[in-house]
């Protein structure tokens, strides 16, 4: 993807999520737009670009939220790499299986973070977190990711992506 498109997306993602999705945070159903964008980049651009975008956006989110520096970069990089490998094998990214992939990426990201907290801080209720926070967040992230993917496909953003064989398909 074009470097300028990355910079614009990365610089706007945190303010958009903080302002536009603030009413949803009151009920606890905020989609993770950063994870959705990383998943889309991985699915459309490949594993290397997905991993680099995941690390960059994860570090940016860690710095702007004053959380553990590098944890989101590591987990988002793994998600971008995994999405890139799946994107090379998925024939139709517009298909009905794509929201399931977004939900799996969200659960994987949450589980990696939770397992890290379990290992470092001790007793952490993984099952309670899975059903109370991870699965509802995965559902709304899957919806937001699928909507963003449809938006990207309709607006011909594919011209910014480097994989030439993908451009020939559409």
C-alpha positions, 0 to 999 in steps of 0.5 A: 500500500502507498506510504501516504495511505498508511500514514493517513489511516494510522493517524486517523484511526485512534481519533476516529475510534475515540470520537465516533465510537465513544457512544458504543463504549458505554455499552461495551461494544466497541469494534477494534478498527485498528485490528480490522484495518490490519486484517484488511491490509494482511488479506489484501497485501500479503503477510509481510506488509500485514505484519509490518502494518500490524507492528507499526499500528500496534506500537502507535496504539501503545504509545498513544494509550500509555499501555505496555509498550510493544505488546500490541505491536507484537500481537498486531504484527502476528495478526497481520502476518496470519491474515496475510498468509490466509489472504494468499489462500482465500480465493474470494475476500468478499465471500461470507467467510471473511467476517468469520476471519475478522472475528477469529483475528479479534479473538486471537488478539485478545487471547494473546494479550490475556495469556501475556497478562496471565503469565506476568500478573498471575491469576486472570479470569480467561474464561470470564473474559472470553464470554464477557468481553472477547466474543462480543468485541469479536462480533462487532469487530467482524461487522466493522471489518467486513463493512470496511472491506466492502468500502475498500472494494467499492472505492477502488482502493485496490490501486494502492495495493502492491499485489498485482495478481489481486488487481487482475482478479477484480 
